[in-house]
Amino acid sequence: MSRGAFFFIIQLVVGIAITAVGAWAVTRPKHLQEFIHENFALLPAARPQAIVAPTLLRIVGVALILYGCMLLLNYKDELVWLGKVFRLTSN
């Protein structure tokens, strides 16, 4: 496998992972907050009356979804480049 194809696959996996974490933050922010609290202790524990942390996680989730989509939408140029590297296209 060439180095370009390897980085293409890595970028594909990272784009999907970022978009998935963003979707998780938008749809279930308290579960994400609890996961971050239990595993990394970066956020306070999720409480039913707390609204600040879930709201901020939703905003961050929207930003992550947009960033992940931008990563995934730029694959056309990379696919054309890989086609030229493997001589699959004439352009």
Number of C-alpha atoms within 10 A of each C-alpha: 5 10 7 13 14 11 11 16 11 11 15 15 13 15 20 16 15 20 24 16 18 25 17 18 25 23 14 14 22 23 14 19 21 18 16 16 15 13 8 9 12 12 14 13 16 19 12 7 6 12 11 8 17 20 15 13 21 20 15 16 23 17 16 22 23 15 16 21 15 13 17 17 11 10 14 10 10 13 13 13 16 17 14 13 13 9 10 11 11 6 8
